[in-house]
Amino acid sequence: MAERNRIIREIPVTGSSSNCIVISVRFNAGGINYASYENEKRGYYLSVQPVTKSDGWQTIKGFSGVKGLVEEAKRFGQKKLDNLVVDEARVNQFIEYVLERNNLKLAEEPVAA
């Protein structure tokens, strides 16, 4: 079975217990979300999640990220996932939301010589 998740990028952050934010696009088969009891649409979602990575392990704190529907779809297509373009303004909005909600700050980028 094909991987139904594509990582767009990872951004280093400081503060709290997370050391990076993972931005990805994934396919969700839809249906009832038992955490929120809402009916989710089937399609491709943008996801922004704070993550702690160390020694080959990845730890995710529940309910600390955000996701939003990018495009509805009746079925999964790997080619569609690989070529899906997400609005950069929406990505930045999600990043700002996750940073504020989790008391995180973007890490200082080293200056290239």
Secondary structure, DSSP 8 states (H G I E B T S, - for coil): ----EEEEEEEEEESSS--EEEEEEEEE--EEETTTTEEE-SEEEEEEEEEEEETTEEEE-TT-SEEEEEEE-SS--HHHHHH----HHHHHHHHHHHHHHTT-EE-------
